[in-house]
């Protein structure tokens, strides 16, 4: 059971005329929210905190994904209860969260690469934010591409903004794929 998670997914087929006839174009939306808990907690939250000084137990997270017909994707993040004034790095990661902070794997990359130059907000989904005086924050990222099936599974909150940093928390999100331009 995932206490405190609310997820919905909607896929809609639209039809547009093209040179070869009719082609299906899809859109996809996801909304998920949860409260952070420690790994191994009895309620099995989808949101896990590894650094309670930065992401206290009970902090809240919401992630929304919308992929429009044609593939452009927007991911939005909202949080509450974080450490006031702290700057966080946030990225979409490839695997679900686990008790081990490394369980979420690496960053989701549109063009997978081991080249450090491809660790960028253009090739990845970065949602960095600074918590306000009340511990709230928000961020949004938009790309002209969508997620590949099964390759985007969580949002990891890092202790510093940018391309790296220690993993302070993780939230498993049921991201949906719509990417036909590979």
C-alpha positions as CSV (number, residue, x, y, z in Angstrom):
1,X,0.0,0.0,0.0
2,X,1.3,3.4,-0.9
3,X,-0.1,5.8,1.8
4,X,-0.6,9.4,0.6
5,X,-0.1,8.8,-3.1
6,X,-2.6,9.9,-5.6
7,X,-1.8,9.1,-9.2
8,X,-3.8,9.4,-12.3
9,X,-2.9,8.8,-15.9
10,X,-4.8,9.7,-18.9
11,X,-4.0,8.8,-22.5
12,X,-6.1,10.3,-25.3
13,X,-5.8,9.4,-29.0
14,X,-6.3,12.3,-31.4
15,X,-6.3,11.9,-35.1
16,X,-4.6,14.2,-37.6
17,X,-4.4,13.9,-41.3
18,X,-1.0,13.4,-42.8
19,X,0.6,12.7,-46.2
20,X,0.1,8.9,-45.7
21,X,-3.5,9.1,-44.3
22,X,-4.6,9.2,-40.7
23,X,-2.0,8.9,-37.8
24,X,-2.7,8.6,-34.1
25,X,-1.1,11.2,-31.8
26,X,-1.3,10.7,-28.0
27,X,-1.1,12.9,-25.0
28,X,-0.4,11.7,-21.4
29,X,-0.8,13.2,-18.0
30,X,0.3,12.0,-14.6
31,X,-0.1,13.6,-11.1
32,X,1.4,12.0,-8.0
33,X,1.9,13.2,-4.5
34,X,3.1,11.8,-1.2
35,X,4.6,12.6,2.2
36,X,8.2,11.7,2.9
37,X,9.0,8.9,5.3
38,X,12.1,7.0,6.3
39,X,13.0,3.9,4.3
40,X,11.4,0.8,5.7
41,X,8.5,2.7,7.4
42,X,5.4,0.7,8.0
43,X,3.2,2.6,5.5
44,X,5.6,2.1,2.6
45,X,5.5,5.6,1.3
46,X,6.5,6.2,-2.3
47,X,8.5,9.2,-1.0
48,X,11.7,8.4,1.0
49,X,13.9,10.8,2.9
50,X,17.6,9.9,3.3
51,X,18.6,13.3,4.9
52,X,16.0,14.3,7.4
53,X,17.7,17.7,8.0
54,X,17.0,18.7,4.4
55,X,13.8,16.7,3.7
56,X,12.1,16.2,7.1
57,X,9.7,13.2,7.6
58,X,6.2,14.5,6.7
59,X,7.4,16.9,4.0
60,X,5.2,16.9,1.0
61,X,5.9,16.5,-2.7
62,X,3.7,16.7,-5.9
63,X,4.9,15.9,-9.4
64,X,2.9,16.4,-12.5
65,X,3.8,15.3,-16.0
66,X,2.0,16.3,-19.2
67,X,3.1,15.1,-22.6
68,X,1.2,16.9,-25.4
69,X,0.3,15.5,-28.7
70,X,3.5,15.4,-30.7
71,X,5.7,14.6,-27.7
72,X,6.5,17.9,-25.9
73,X,6.7,17.1,-22.1
74,X,6.4,19.4,-19.1
75,X,7.2,18.2,-15.6
76,X,6.2,20.3,-12.6
77,X,7.3,19.9,-9.0
78,X,5.9,21.3,-5.8
79,X,7.2,20.7,-2.3
80,X,6.4,21.8,1.2
81,X,8.1,21.3,4.6
82,X,11.7,21.5,3.3
83,X,14.6,23.2,5.0
84,X,13.9,27.0,4.5
85,X,16.4,28.8,2.3
86,X,18.1,25.7,1.1
87,X,18.9,25.3,-2.6
88,X,18.1,21.8,-3.9
89,X,18.9,19.9,-7.2
90,X,16.1,17.7,-8.5
91,X,16.3,15.3,-11.5
92,X,14.1,12.6,-13.0
93,X,15.9,9.3,-12.4
94,X,15.7,5.9,-14.3
95,X,14.6,3.5,-11.5
96,X,12.1,3.5,-8.6
97,X,13.3,4.6,-5.1
98,X,14.6,2.1,-2.6
99,X,16.0,1.9,0.9
100,X,19.5,2.5,-0.6
101,X,19.7,6.0,-2.1
102,X,21.5,4.6,-5.1
103,X,18.5,2.3,-6.0
104,X,17.0,5.0,-8.3
105,X,19.9,4.6,-10.7
106,X,21.2,7.5,-12.8
107,X,19.5,10.5,-14.3
108,X,17.0,9.9,-17.1
109,X,18.7,11.2,-20.3
110,X,16.9,11.8,-23.6
111,X,20.1,10.9,-25.4
112,X,21.8,8.3,-23.1
113,X,25.5,9.1,-22.8
114,X,28.4,8.6,-20.4
115,X,29.9,11.9,-21.7
116,X,29.8,14.5,-18.8
117,X,28.8,17.2,-21.3
118,X,25.4,15.4,-21.7
119,X,24.6,15.9,-18.0
120,X,22.6,19.1,-18.7
121,X,19.1,20.6,-18.4
122,X,18.8,20.1,-22.2
123,X,19.3,16.4,-22.1
124,X,17.8,15.7,-18.7
125,X,14.8,16.9,-16.6
126,X,16.2,19.4,-14.0
127,X,13.8,20.8,-11.4
128,X,16.2,22.7,-9.1
129,X,14.6,25.1,-6.6
130,X,15.3,27.0,-3.4
131,X,12.9,26.5,-0.5
132,X,11.2,29.7,0.6
133,X,11.0,30.9,4.3
134,X,8.2,28.5,4.9
135,X,10.0,25.5,3.3
136,X,7.9,25.5,0.1
137,X,9.3,25.3,-3.4
138,X,8.3,24.8,-7.0
139,X,10.0,24.2,-10.4
140,X,9.0,23.3,-14.0
141,X,10.9,21.9,-17.0
142,X,9.7,21.6,-20.6
143,X,11.3,19.6,-23.4
144,X,10.3,18.8,-26.9
145,X,10.7,15.0,-26.1
146,X,8.9,12.5,-23.9
147,X,10.1,9.5,-21.8
148,X,10.9,6.1,-23.2
149,X,8.8,3.3,-21.8
150,X,10.0,2.1,-18.4
151,X,13.1,4.4,-18.3
152,X,11.8,7.2,-16.1
153,X,10.6,6.1,-12.7
154,X,11.4,8.6,-9.9
155,X,12.4,12.1,-8.9
156,X,15.5,12.4,-6.7
157,X,16.1,15.5,-4.6
158,X,19.8,16.2,-4.2
159,X,21.5,18.3,-1.5
160,X,22.8,20.9,-4.0
161,X,21.5,22.3,-7.4
162,X,23.2,21.3,-10.7
163,X,24.2,18.0,-12.2
164,X,25.3,16.1,-9.1
165,X,25.1,16.0,-5.3
166,X,24.2,13.7,-2.5
167,X,20.8,12.1,-2.6
168,X,18.6,13.7,0.1
169,X,15.3,12.1,-0.9
170,X,13.5,10.1,-3.6
171,X,9.9,9.9,-4.9
172,X,8.7,7.1,-7.1
173,X,6.5,8.5,-9.9
174,X,4.5,6.6,-12.5
175,X,5.9,8.6,-15.4
176,X,4.3,7.8,-18.8
177,X,6.0,7.4,-22.1
178,X,5.1,9.2,-25.3
179,X,8.3,9.3,-27.5
180,X,8.1,8.1,-31.0
181,X,10.9,10.2,-32.5
182,X,13.9,8.1,-31.5
